[in-house]
Amino acid sequence: MPNPPIGFAHGLTLAAASRIAEVTLAKGRELGLAPLTVVVLDQAAQPKALLREDGASLLRPEIAMGKAFGAMALGFGGRELARRSAKMPGFMNAFSDLCGGRAVPVPGGVLVRDASGTILGAVGVSGDASDKDEVCAVAGIEAAGLVADTGDPE
């Protein structure tokens, strides 16, 4: 039998990603929001979980992925990406080009950190207003015992 791959530190377990996704959607139901889609990415910006509620519109998975991907790509939560987009449109246009238009620099893209501040992944939520999407992502991350980084200073 070949040697199994070792040395990979993916950080975010499937159990944690599933918990984040489930609680994120539950928070949306609690708040009476429009149908949501949640994407959880691991440290390599690869999908670990994706849940799309019944009634969510067509491009919600891509938007949620873009929010999480943007946060992972630059290492900032969506709020900071939105601020930078407003202040530095030339840079953000170049960033968009470099990543093939996959980043969505708005609230609702939240970094997932451990207690020591290490980035473990990111969560993207789409379906309602971006601020409301973000509230749901934070609830999911905190329910998994992890730290949510929205891009706002503490």
Disulfide bonds with the S-S distance in Angstrom:
none
